[in-house]
Amino acid sequence: MDMEKRPLIKALEAYTNEETSRFHMPGHRNGKRIPSLAFLQEHLYDFDVTEIDGTDHLHYPEESIKASQILLAKAMGSKESCYCVNGSTAANYAMIFGLLRPGDEVLLERSCHQSVFQALGLRGLKPRFIKPKQDPEWALPLPPDLTDIKEACEKYPLLKAVILTSPNYYGKVAPLKEISQFLKRRSLYLIVDEAHGAHFAFSDQLPPTAMFMGAHVSSVSFHKTLPVLTQGAVLNLSEDLQESERSRIRHYLRVFQTSSPSYTMLASMENARAIMEEEGKALYDELFREVGLLREKLTRIPQVDVYGKEDAFADATRLVIKTPLPGEFLMGELRKKHRIQAEMTLGSSIVFILSPFDGKDDLERLPEALAAIKMENEKLWASPVSPFILHYSEDLELLYDMEEILFLEKEEIPVKDAFGRISAETITPYPPGIPVLLPGERIGEKEVRLLCDLFQGSGILKSASKSKMGITVLK
């Protein structure tokens, strides 16, 4: 096979041949340690069919897919669960479009997934933001608590729904039960992006699911933590919804998903649910034993901090560590010298997604690799950097819909001259990964000072502007 004509396949083969320890999505870990995946791998192309007699129809299920989704709903603890072949992105769109009308006010976190912002813009909704919170020692975003929600509901009395991310990328979980009880008394929808919590349903050592905690709807990315092909996700609908509401959500799933769904992806989701129902408890019991040993070994290495090690209300399979080294540098050293690939880095923190399908040898290699990197970088290791905590404005004024911004004339100007102008881009510092400006927001004096500090700093800043000290605004 001529690999020069197949550059993507060449790159994928090269990564596979590295035999890297994969602490990143997807959750199947290339399937090598999951015997029951061998059957699907063997029939990968055999099962790649279309809607014909005997295979049912994802968008109008009546036979095998309907039966599969009934089993899925039972496992998820929902009234109804639907397979999504366009990821949680499609589920987020369907939930938002199915429950909310143009012009409705919605409460959400600034750190929510881009698909939520995109759906709000397309639907013509009015976002209202919860004041961001950060862990003071880690500069990582924290989920809102009931007090935050109550204060926001008092501030914005016309709200129709609250959209929360739980768990977040770092394993932190919002107190959904008390929040859902409060919102139901006010007749507000609770929409939960639970993309990172697909495994919660299969172990009592993990936090309860959003469905169990009272959410009206939730999106769950099976592919992130379960043995499922990338893009495989699930939309859960609770018994608190009326049939008319569920019907609208189903309609928008048809709108936002492909009309040619992958049957191999559907099969991988069904198989993962069956595996986890049959073996999930035992698999996670064993994983938690290994995770306990791993965390203990990591904390023995000087100046390696483990995030949330004392937090019972968090996902223990989401390992976040911090060292004195810049995260990008450490992540590169782990890959280049030790064949360990993490999920992501944020500032001096690195995120590893742990799975029952990781090998013990993979878990044992991580502390050994960190100890070796410490020895090789003693000077850097002895100079820890304090986290930079951003103080976000509570009163940013959103003057234009995000979708409307796309059709208006723009220009790039120096940040120092941006006072009073309307932002035409999203500017996000990492850490904490929470936008300081969104399209349509008016730039105040505080934002100008903050942006100047950020643009001159050493952190990672995501911005669409071409010049380092520039910002795109409306003309």
N, C-alpha and C positions, 0 to 999 in steps of 0.2 A: 504494500500500500504506500503510495507516494504522499508522505506527510506534508511536503511543501505545498501541496494543493489543499491541505486540510489543516490550516493553522490552529483552529479552535480545538480540533481533536488532538492535534500534536501537544497543545498546552495541557489539555486534560489528562492525556496519557502521561506526560512528564510529571504532573502532580501526583498521579496515582502511583507511579513508579518510585516516588520518593519514600513511600510507606510512612507518611507523616501521621503523627497522632493528631486526630482531628477533633478539636474542642470547639466546633462551630456547626452551624446549620449545614445541611439537614440532619435530622435526628437518627437516620438509619445507619450512619457511619459506614457507608458503602456496602452495608449488608453482610459483611463477612462473618459477623458473630451472631447472626440471626438465622438459625437453620430453616425456619418456616418461610423465609424470604426466598429461598432457593427455588421454590416452585414458581413464584412470580418472575424471578429473573430468567428462568428457563423458558417461560412463555411470554416474554416481554412483547414480542411482535405478534404472537398468536392472539393475545388479548387486546391488541390495538385495533378495535373494530369501530363500527358506527351504529346508529340507531336502526336496527333491523329486527325482524321477528325473533323474539327470544332474548333480546338484550335490553329491552325497556328504553326509556327516554328520561334523561336527567331532569328536563324542565317540566315534564308532565308524567311523573312516575306512577306506574300502575302495577308493576310486577316485581322483578328482582330488586330494582333500585328502591322502590317503595318499601319492600321488606327490609332491605339493608338499612334504610334511614329510620325505620321503626326501632331496629336494634341499636342504632346509633343514638337516638333520642333517649332510650333507656339508659345507656351508658353515660350520657351527658347530663342526665337528670332534668331534661327539658320536656316541654309539651310536644315540641317538634324540632328536629334538627335536619339541616339541609347540607349536602355536600357542595363545596365551592371549588371549582377548578381554576379560578383566577385569584386564588389566595384570599387572605383576609381583607385585602383591598376591595374586592368585589362585595364581600360581606359588609364592610363598613359603609360602602355606598348604598347598598340595599337597605340597611337598617335606617340610615339617615333619611333617605328619600321616602321610605315606606311609612315613617312615623311623623315626619315634619313637613310643613308647608312653606313655600317661599315667604320670606318676611319674618318667620318665627325667630325668637331669640333663644340661643343655646349657650349653656355654660360649659366650658372646657378648659383644659390645661394648655398652656402655650407649648408644652413639650409633646403634645400628641402627635401621632403619625401623620405624615404628609397626606395620606389618602383621606384623612378626616378633614383637613383644611381644604383639599380639592373638592370633596363632596359638599362642604359648606358653601364654597364659592359657586359651584354648579347649581346648587339648589336655591341660591339666593337667600341664605340664612344670615342672621346677625350674630356673630360670635361675641360672647362676653367671657372674660378670662378670670380664672382663679389666680390669685397672687402666687407666683412660683415660690417654692421652698427648696432649700438645698441643705444637704448634710454639711455641717460646718467643718468637719474634719476631712471630708472627701470631695467637696464641691460637686456632688452628684445630686440630681433632682430627686425629691421626695414626693410621694403621692399626697394628695390633700386628705385632711381628716374631716370629721363631721363639723367641727367648728368652722373650718374654711368654707364648707358648703353652705352652712347656715348664714354666715356673713354675706356670702355672694348672693344667696337667694333674697336676703333683705335688701341688698344693694340693687338687684335687678328683679323687680317684682313681676315682670312680664315673661319670665322664662317658661319654655315649654319642655325642655329636656336638659339633662346633664350627661355629658360624655366623658368617661374616665378611662384611663389606661391602667389596667391592673391584671397581672403584675407589670411593672415597668422593666426596662432592659436589664436592670440590675437586681431583679428578684424581689423588689419591694412591693408589698400588696396594700391596697387601700382598705380601710374598714368598711367594706361594701354593705355588710348586713345593717349596721346602724344608719348608714347613708341611705340605703334603699327604703328602710322603714320611714325615715324622715321625708323622703321625696314622694312616697306613695300617699302620705297624709296631705301633701300639697298637689297631688294629681300630676306629678312630673315624671316623665320617662327617665329611667336609668339605662343608658346605652354603654356597654363596656367593651372596650377593645382588649380582649384577653388573649391576644395573639401568642404571647409567650407562656401561656399557662395550659397548653393542651394536655399535659401530663397530670394536672391536678386531680382529674377525675379518677385516677387509678392507684392512688396511695393515700392512706390516712395520715401519713407523715408529711404530706404536702398541704399547703393552704386549701381551704374549701374553694370550689368553683364559683364563678359569678352567678351561675344559675342557682346554686345552693344558697347563695347569699342574698338572693332576691332581685337580681337584675331583670329587666324586661327582655332584653336581647343581649347577646354577646357574640363576638367573632373570635374564633380560635384557630390558630395556624398549626394544624397537625404536623406539617412538615418541619416545623422548627425544633420540636423535641421528641417526636415519635418517628417510628420507622416508615416514613411516607415520602413519596417523591415531592420535590420542590413544587410549590404552588398549591399543594393540597391543603384545604382548610374547611372549616365547618361554621355554619351560622346556627346559633341556638335561639329558639323562641320559647318564652315562658308561658305558663298557664294564665298569667295575669293579662295577656293580650287577648283582645277580641278576635274572632275569626276574620273580620273585615281588615284588621290591622295585619294579621299574618298573611292574608291574601295579597295585600299591597306589597309586603316585603317579598313574597314569592315573585310577584310581577317584576319588581325591580331586580331581583336576582337574574331573571331572564334577560332583562335589559342590559345589565352590566357584565354578564358572562358570555363566553363564546357559545355559538350555536353548534360547535363541534367539540364537545367535551372529550377529554382523554379518558378512555375506559381503563387504561393501565393505571392512571392516577386514582381513579375511583376504586379500582381493585386494591391498590396499595393502602388507601384509607380504610376500607372495610377490613383488610387483613390486619392492619395495625390495631384497630379497635378490638378485634378478636384476640390478638396476641396479648394485649394489655389486660383484657378481661380475664383471660386464662392464667397469665403469668405475671401481670403487672405488680401485684403486691409483693411477691417473692423477689422479683427483679429489683424493685425499689428498696426493699429491706436490705438486700445485699449491697446496693449502691450506697445507701446511707452509712452502712458500716465502713465502706471504703472511703467515703467522703469525710467521715470523722477522722480516720487515720491520716488522710491527706491534709486536712486543715491543721491537724496537730503537728505534722512534719513542717508545714509551711511557716507556722508561727514560731518554730524553733530557729528559723533563719533570721538573723538580726535585720531589723528594719523592713521586714516583709509583713505588711498588715493585711488581714483578711476581713473583708467587708461583711458586716451583719452577723458576725460569728455568735453574738449573744442574742440575736433577734429571732424569737420563735415565730414571729408573724412574717415570715419571708420564705422564699424558695431556696432551700439549701443546695439545690443542684445548679444554681447560678453562682459560680465562683468568681468573685471580683477581688483582685489583689492590688496592692499599691506598694511600690518600692521607691527609693530615691531617684531612680533612673527615669528619663522621659519614656512614656508608654510606647511611642512609635519605635524608639531605639530598642527597648526591651523586646517588643513583639518581633522585630526584625532579627534580633539575636536568637530568640527561641526557634524561629523558622530556619534560619540559615545554618546555625551550628548544632541544633538539637532536634530538628525535624518535629517541632511542635507548633501547630497553628492555632492561635486563639481566635475567638469570634471578632473582637474589636478592642480598640483602645480609646481612652478618653482622658486627656491630660496625663497624669502619672499612673492612672488605673488601667488594668487590663481585665477584660471579661472572658471567662471560659464557660462554655455550656457543657455541663457534665451529663452523662447519659448512662443508663443501665447497659448500653451496648458498647461502652468504652472497655478496653481490656485493662486488667490490673496492671499490666506492664506500662500502659500509657499513663495511668494515674501515678505510678511510682516514678516515672521519668521526670515529671514536672518539678518536684522539689529538688531533685538531683540537678536538673538543668539550671534552676534559679541559683542554687548554691555555687555552681561552676561560673555562672555569669557574674555573680558577686565577686568571686575571687579575681576575675579578669578585669573588673572595673572598680577596684577598691576606692580610688579617689572620688569618682562620681558617686559611689554608694555612700560615702561619708558626708555628702552634702545634700540632705533632703530639702525639697522645695515645699514651702507652705502653700496650701490651696488658695486660689483666688476666688473669693466669694462675690458674685455679682449681686447688686441690689437693683431689682427691676422696678420700673415705674408701675404704679397701680392705676394711673389715670390717662394712659395713652388713648388718644382719640382716633377711632377708625372712621374715616370720612368716605371711603369708597369700598364697594364690594371687591373682593379679591379677583373675581372673574372680570369685572368691569375694567380693572387696571390694565389688562392685556391689550385693550383696544385704544388706550390713551397714549398720547405722545410723551416721550420720556427723554431725559438727558442725564449725563453723568457730571457731577459737580464734586469739588473737594468737600470732605466731611465737615471741615470747619465752617463752611458756608451753608450748612444744611438747616439751620434753625428756621422753623416755621414752614418748611417744605413738606411735601407728602411723599413718603417712601414708596418706591415702585418695586422693591425687592425684599426678600427675606434675608436678614443678617443673623447668623447663629454662631455664637462662640462655643468652642469645645475645649474644656468643660464649661458649662454643664450640659450643653446640647439643647438649650432652651432659647428660642429666638428672642432677641432684644427688640427687633423691629419686624413687622409684617407689612406686606403690600397694603397701602391704603391708610396707614397710620401717620399722623402728624408728628414731625420730629421736634421735640422740645429742647430747651437749653440743657436739661439733664442728659438727654440722649446724645446730644452733640459731644458733651464732655466724655461720656461713657464710650462712645464710638471712637473718639480720638485715642483714648487710653487703650482700647482693644486693638485698633489698627497698628498701634506702635508696640504692642506687647509681643510676647513669644508664643502665645497660644495659637491654636488652629481656629481660623475664622472662615466660615462659609459665606461667600458673597458673590453676586453675579457681576459686580463691577470689575473692569479690567485693570484699573490702577489701584495700587495698594491703599491709598488714602482717599479713594473715591467712593461715591454712593450714587445709585441710580434713583432719580426722583421724577415726579411728574413735572412737565413743563408748565 
